[in-house]
Amino acid sequence: MSALDDLCGEAGLIWRYRDGAGEMQEAPEASREAVLLALGYGNDANALPDDLNRSTSLAIRAHEPKDWGPGTWHLVTESGDDIHGEGPLPPLPVGYHRIHHNGWTVHLLAAPDRLPAPPRRWGLTLPLFALWEGQQAGFGSYAQLGELAEGCAPSGASFIGINPIHAGFPMDPENYSPYAPSHRRRLNALHVETGHTMPESGALIDYAPTIRAKRAALEAAFAAFTGDAGFEAWRIAGGTDMERFATHQALSEIHGPYWSAWPEAYQSPDTPEVAAFARAHPERLRFHAWAQWQAEGQLAQAQARAKAAGMAFGLYLDIAVGTHPHGAETWAEPGMFAQGISLGAPPDLLGPAGQRWGLAPLRADMLRATGYAAFAQTLRQQMRFCGLLRIDHILGLERSFWLPDGLPGLYVTMPREELLAVLRIEASRAGAFVIGEDLGTIPEGLRDALAGSGVMGCRVAMFERDWDGTGHFTPPKAYAPEALASWGTHDLPTWQGWRQGRDIDWRAQLGELSDADAAHALRTQEIRAFDASAGGSDLTALHRFLAQTVSALVAVQAEDLAGATEQANLPGTVFEHPNWRRRLPIPLSGLISAASLRETGTIMAQAGRNGS
């Protein structure tokens, strides 16, 4: 092995790997060197700060004693207890504790062994922006989300799942993907209901005028706001993190959406110029804090309405796998993220050419040295408002695929056991259940580790088949019990779209298929095979098939209930396909009253998935 190989091994790089097509790949030395520089090897600017050089983390079992090394130690529990001793550590409650020993600080992640399994239930999934009523205008709102939950609960649905609602980039109307957020601990204020009329744009959302109208409505609602003691207390409780976000938002109004293009004096939250700006613009900071307060209050109300209507879980929220490299999250905590690196994926079924997502990866060394505080806070903020939480691309808990700018990618090992411990701590405290999107090139042993922690996987019927043999679809009894089963996802064709081959048509139109006729012929065979497995060719047969799986949860797509043909997102495209713009083909009231919803509820109840 070379000196570079040794260094890469020390840093946890995996530069030789098998992609989703089964082909062996090897990242070039330039890629490996770029990743090492991003991790601070030979680059002092990216190295761990001196105060974190002797700080690390360790996952331990809660409520059990823990052997420790020789010498005295100083333990500080999460509740503030100060304990000095030597020998084994005492049993510690679930939570985050610190031990000081031999000049080191060790963050102890005391977690329960396993999360409990959820009851056998079903629910709906959809993009929140796709909801509308009266006219096809604006964006679906948090208030409409609560209304939808109340309307679907009588049919037995136990959850309503939506795509991420993280804070985005209202100053850039062309950056609206829910999976490329500005900050994952803040909410998208464009979903706040203000009562103002929005401009109609038809079946496809026209983001630029719609965002302008929504911002004007928020400004008008804020102008009419006369103050509230609850808001003031909420803002104080938000502390520095909330003020940094509000400051970033106000700065973006002047200097643009991406901090990397701002004057250098404003590219860090800690400069005198940023402090002076905040003092000079108190009302703009107050506006952005108020918008977050409104978003949180309305989302909490949607969850309360869902639970009051009888839903076992209520909302099913989604955390994006990463954050935009030049958004509010990286501005507030730049050292947590690798610079000049994008998260992505090697070639697989979802992206045959591989994927570069344009998202900044969290650094494992920074997470470990800071006790995983950023990861815990991100989980905690979402779990405040939901009973189910989806972790996008949970494969990243085992290893992340890093692509340096302009170079091929490679894997970087992540501290799986510690990340799972934090996930169990937060979920157990919130009483939430967790679903990990375990699709793509799955590392060996990851699904077993997730199941061992009580984290459910995803089983997409479109892909559940014998790929190495007959090609037959997996029968319902062979599905994984610790999973959420669905027909597809937001990245895949709808039920009708799949049957019509609309995804094939799109790929052919984009020049990605050399023989569309052959692809359609293969699809016809696949349709016949699935219809044989499901015992029919209509939506009822599909939902009966899903209901009969042994998976604990089933997600039914609202697009299928509404008869939609086109999918929400076509991976590998940005503007070539109208991603994240399609409204449901029927209004909110039409979805609630749809015969397909009632029929699906009956099918699920017959399979023992009642909503009580």
N, C-alpha and C positions, 0 to 999 in steps of 0.2 A: 504494500500500500504506500501511496505517496504522502507527503506532508499535508497536501490539500485533502486527501481522503481522510486522514486522521482528524483534521480540523472539522471537516463536514460531519464525521461521525460524532465528534464531541458536541457539535451544535444540534444534532438530531436531524440532519438532512437525509432524505432518502432520494438519491438521484438516479437509481436504477429501479424501475418499477414496471409492472404489467398494467396496461391501460384497460378500459372497459371492453375493448375489442379483443383482448387476450394477447396483444402485441407487446413485446418487451421494448421499453423506451429507456434512454439514458440522456440526462440533461448535460449540456456542454459545460466545460469548466467556467465559461463566462457567466452562466446562470448561477452556478454554485458560488462563485466569488461575489456576485452581486447580492445574493441572499446573506452571505456571511457579513458583508459590509453593513447591510440593513440591520443585522443583529449586533452590531458593535464590534465585530472581530476586525481589528486593524483600523478601526474608525472610532475615535474617541467621542465624536459628536453623537454617536448612537449607543455608546456604552451605558451600562446601568449607572445611575447617579451614585456617588460615594456612599450616601446614607442608606442605600439599598443593597450594597455589595455583600453584606453579611446578614441578609434576610431571606428566608425561604418559607415554604409551606409544606404541610403534611396532613394527609387525610387519615383520620382515626375513627374508630367506632364510638359513637356516643354511649354514655352510661356504662362504659367498661374501663377498668384500669389499664394503663398503658406503660409498658416497660420503658425506662429511659436510661440514658448513659450515666456514667459515674460523675460525681460532683453535685454540688448544690444547684438548684434551679429556682427561678422566680417566675411564677405563673400569674397572669392577669386574665381573669375570665371575662366573658362578654358583659356580664352584669356588673363588673367592676371589682369583684373580689380579688384581693391581693394575697397570694399564697406563696410562702417560701418552703422549700423542702429538698429532699434528695431521694433517690431511688425511683420506684414507679410513680407515675402521675395518678392522681385520684380519678375516679369516674367523672366525666364531664358531660353536662347536658348538651343537647343539640345546639349548635351555634359556632361562633368564631371566637377563639381564645388565642392568647399569645404566651409563649414561654421564652424566657431569656436564659441562655445557658452557654457558658464558655465563649462569651462575646458574640453569640448569634441570637437573632430573634427568629423564632419559628412560629408561624401562624398555624394554629391547630384547627383543622376543619372537622369538627365533631359531627358526624352525620349518622342518621339512621341507616340500617343495613339496606333497606328496600322500601320503596313506596308501595302502598297498597294497590291492588288491582281495582279498576273501576267496575261498576255494574254494567250489565249488557244493555247497551242503549244505541240510539241513532240520532242523527241531526242533519242540518243543512250547512252547506258552505257556499260562499259567493264573495265577490269583491264588493266592499261597501260602496264604492263610488257608483256601482251599477244600479243602485236603487233609485227609483223616481216615482213621483205621483203627480197626477194632474197634467203636467207637461214635461217633456224630456229636457230638463234644465238643471243646472247646478251639479252638485255632487250628492250622493247619498249621505245622510247625516246620522249622527249618533242618536238623535231622537227617533229617526226612522228605524234604526237598528233595534231599539227597544220595542217599537211598534211591531216590527217583524217577529220578534221573539214572542210577544203576546199573541200574535196571530197564528204562529206555528205550534205553540205549545198544546192547544187542544187536539191536534193531530198526533200527539205523542212524541214530537221532537224534543230531545233533551239538550240540544245545543245549537247555536248559530255560530258558524266559523267564518272568519273574514281574513283577507290578506293583511299584511302589516299596515298599521296606522301610525307609524313613526313620523316624526316631524320631517318635512321635506324641504323643497327649495321654491317657495312662492315667488322669489325674485327671478327664477328661471323657469318659465312656463313650459319649456321643452324637456325638463328633467322631472318626470312625474312617476317613475317606476316606484312602487311601494317597497321594492327590494334593494333600492339604492338610496337609503335615507340620509338625511343630514345628522340626525341624532336619534338613537334607539331608545333613549330614556324620556323623550318628549313626544307629545302627540301631534298629529296633523290637525291644525286648527281649521283647515278648509272643510272639515266635516262638522263644525260647530253650527248648530241651528240658530239663526238670528231672526227668522220670521220675514226676512226681506225676499222679494221676488228676484229670481235669477234669470238671465237671458236664455232662451231656448236655443239648443244647438242640434237637436235631433238625436238619432240613434248612436252617434259617435260624439263623445265629449270633445269640445273645442277648448283646450285648456287655457290659452292666452286670455280670451275675453272672459271666460268663466272665472279664472283666478282673479282678474281685475275686479269683477263684480263682487266676488266673495270678499275680497279684502276691503272693498268700499263698504260692504254690509257690516263687516266686523268693526271697522272704524266708526261707523254710525252707531252701532250698538255700544261701543266703548264710550263714545261722546255722551250717550244718554245714561251712562253708569254713574251713579251718585255716591258710590262707596259701599263697602260691606265689611263688617268686622271679621267675617269668616275669610274673606279674601286676604285681608291684611295678615291674619294669623297664618294662613296657608303660605303666603309669600315669605314670611319670616322663617317658617319651618323649612322652606326650600333651601335656605342658606345660600352659600357661595355658588353651588351648582346651578341653582335657579337663576341667580343674578348673572352668571356667566352666559347662560343660554339667552337670556333677554338682551344682554349686551351684544352678543353675536348677532342676533336678529336685527337689532337696531343698526349695527354697523353695516350689515349686508344691504340695508336700504340705501345706504350712501355709496358704498364701495363695491357693491355687486355680490352675487351669491357665494363666491368661492374665495376663501381667505387667502389662498396662495397668490391671488392677483391683487390683493390689497397693498397699500403702502406698508413698507417693512415695519414701521412703528406699531402697526395694528395687527400684525400676524401672530402675536402672542397675547394671551389674556392678561399677562402680568406686567405689561409696560406702563410707565407713567401716562403715556398718551391715551391708552385704553381707559385708565382710571379717570382721566380728565374728561374723556368723551362721555362716560357714564354719568359723571356729575353734571355735565352740561345738557344732557338729554333725559331727565328723569321721567318725563311723560311717555317717551317712546319705550323705555324699559318697562314702565308700568303697563303700557298697552300689551306688550308681548307676554308679560307675566299674566295679565288678565286673560288673554286668549288661551293660555295653557290651563288656567283655573277653570275656564268655561269648558274646555275640552275634557278635562278630568271629571268635572262634575256631571257633564252630560253622558260620558261613557259609564260612570258609576251608576247613574240613573238607569241606563239601558240594561246593565247587569241586574240591578235591583228589580226592574220590571220582568226580566226573564225568569229570575228565581221566584218572584211572587206569582208568576203564571204557572209555576209547577215544573220548570225545567230543572233537571237534576244538576246540570253543569252551568247552564246559562251561556255566557260567551266563550268562544274558542278563539283565542288570539294567536298571533303568529309573530315570531321574532326573526328578523332578517339575519342572514349569516354574517354580514359585515356592514360597514358604514362607508359613506363616500369619503375619499381621501382628503377632501378639502371642504368638509362641512363643519357643523357646529360641534360634533363630538370630537373630531380630531383637533379642532382648534382649542377646545377646553382641556384636552388631555393628550397632547402630541406625543409624549414619550411612550404611551401605551401601544402605539401602532407602528408597524414597519413602514417606512417611507420608500417610495419608488417601487413598490410591490403591489400587485393585484391578486386577490383571491380568484380562483377559477376551478376548472376541472379538466382532467384529461379526456380524450374521446370516450364516450359511452353512449347508451341508448338515447338519452335526452339530447346529447350534443355530439354527433358523430365526428365533428371537426375539432372537438375540444371547446372549452369556454373560458373567456377572460371577462370577469364580471366588473372590473373597475372598482373594487371594494378594498379598503385598507384592512389588512389582517392584524388582529391583536397579537402581541408578542408574548410567548409563553414565559420568558424570563421575567418580564415586567409583571405579569399576572401572579407568578409565584412569589415574587419579592414583595408584592403589595397585598398578599392574602386574598387575591381574587376579588377584591372589592368592586372593581368595575363590572365584572361578570355577574356578581351577586346582585348589584344594584339594578342592572338591566333586567334580570329575571324578576326581581322584586317589584319593579315598576309595572310590569305587565300582569303579574299574578294578583295585583291589587284589584284587578277588574275582570277576572275570568275564573272559570272552573277547570278549563282545559287550556293548555299552552302547547303550541307547536314550535319546535326548534328547527328552523330551516337548515338543511344540509348538516345534520347532526354528525355526519362522517368527520366533520372538522374537530370534533372532540378527541378523535384518535390521531388524525393527521390532516393538515391543511395543504392544499395545492397552491403554491406561491409562484407567480409569474413575474419576474423582474421586467421592468419597462423594456419593451422591444426584444425580449429574449424568451426562449422556451421555459416551461415550468418544471418544478420538482416538488416533492412532498417535504413538509417540515413536521416532525413529530410533535404532538401536543400532549400535555399531562392529563391523560384521560381519567385516571382514577380521582385526581383532585377536582377536575371539572365536574365529574359525576357526583362527587361528594357535595359540592356547592349546589348542584341542581337538586339533590335530595334534601338538603337543608332548607332551601327556599320553598320547594314544593310542599314539604311536610308542614312548614309553618303556615303556608297559605291555604292548605287543604286542597291543593290543585293536583291535577293529573297531567302528565307530560307525554307528548307524542313527538318522536324524533323522525324527521324526514330522512330515512335511511335508504335512499335510492342512488343509483350510480355505481361507481367502482367501490365496493364495500370491503374494507380491510378485514382480514380473517380475524374472527373472535369478537368483533365489535358488537354484532347483534346479540351474542351471548352476554356480553358485558352490560349492554343496555337492558336486556331482559332481567339480568341479575339485580339491577338497580330499580326495577319496576318501571322503566321507561319504555313506552310502547313504540313500536315501529309503524311503518306505513306499508300496506299491501294494496297495490294498484292492480285491479283485475285485468286491465289492458296488458300488463306485463307479467302477470302471474301465469306462467305456462312452462312446459317442459322444453326449454330452449335447446337442450343437447340431444333430445330424442325425437319424439313424435310431434312436438309443437302443440300438443293438446293443452287446453287451459286447465289450470289447477282447480280441482273440485272444491266446493265450499268447506268440506270437512278437513281438507289438508291445509287450510289457511292457518297462520300463526294465531294462537289465542291472544297473546299480548300485543295486539296491533289494532290499528284503525284501517278498515277496508273501505275502498272506494272504487268507482269505475275509473276515474282519471284524476287529473290535477289541473290547476290553472295553466300549466305549461303544455297541456295535451288537448287533443280534440274532444269536443263534447260527444255524447252518445250518438246524436244524429250526425255530427260532423265526421266522426270516425266511420260510420256506416256509409256515408257519402264520399269518403276519401278527401274531405276538404283540406286536411293537412298535406296530403299528397299534392293536391292542386296548387297549394301555396308554395311548396318546395319546388315544384316544377316551374312555376311562374318566376321564382327567384333564381332559377338556373342551377339548383342544387341536385336535380335528378336527371340522369341521362336517359332513363326509360320510364316515363310516367305510366305507360300502359302496363308494363310488367309489375310496377308497384301496385296499381289498381287491381290487377289480377291476383296478386298475393293477398291483398286486402279482402277480396271476395272470399278467398279460402279461409282467411282468419274469421271473417264474419260467420261463415257457415259453421266453423268449429265452435265459436263461442255460442251461437244460437243452439247448437246441439247440447252444449254443456248447460245452458240456461233453460232449455226447454221452451224456447220461444224467441221471437225477434222484436218484441216491443219493449217499452220502458218498464212495463209491469214485470216482464220476465227478468230484466236486468235487476230490478230492485228485489225481486224474490230471491234471485241468486245471491245478491249481497247480504240480504237478511239472513240467509241460511248459513253463511260462513261462521266459523267458530270464533272469529275475531271479536273481541269485546265490544268494539265500537264500529259503527258504519256511518260514513258520510255520504250524503246524497247531494249532488250538485244542483243548486237552484237553476242554473242554466238549462239542465236537462228537464227539470219540472216545468220550465217555461217554454220548452221546445226550441232552444237556441241551437243554431248550427255552427256558428263560428266560436273559436276559443278565445280566451282572454289575452293570452300571450303566446307568441311563437318564439321559442328560444333561439338565440343567435341573430335576432333582428332587433332593430331599434325603431326606425321609422318606416321600414319597408312593409311592415304589417302594422295595423292600428292597435298596437299593444296598449293595454290598460285604458282603453277608451270606450269599449263597448258597454252600453247599457243593457239591462235585461230587456227582452222583447215585449214584456208585459209590465204594467205598473206594480207597485208594492201591493195594492189592494187585490190586483189580479192574481198575484202569486199566493197570497193568503187564502183566496177563495178558490184556487185551482183544484179541479177534480184530481189532478195528478198528485197533489199534496195529500189529499184525503185518502186516496187509494194506496199511496206509499205508507201512510200511517197505519192502515189496516194490515198491510203486508208485514210491516215490522212488528206490530203487536202479535200477529199470529206466530211469528218466529221468536216470541219472548222478549222483544225489545220495547216493552211498554215504557212510557215516559214517567211513570209514578216514582 
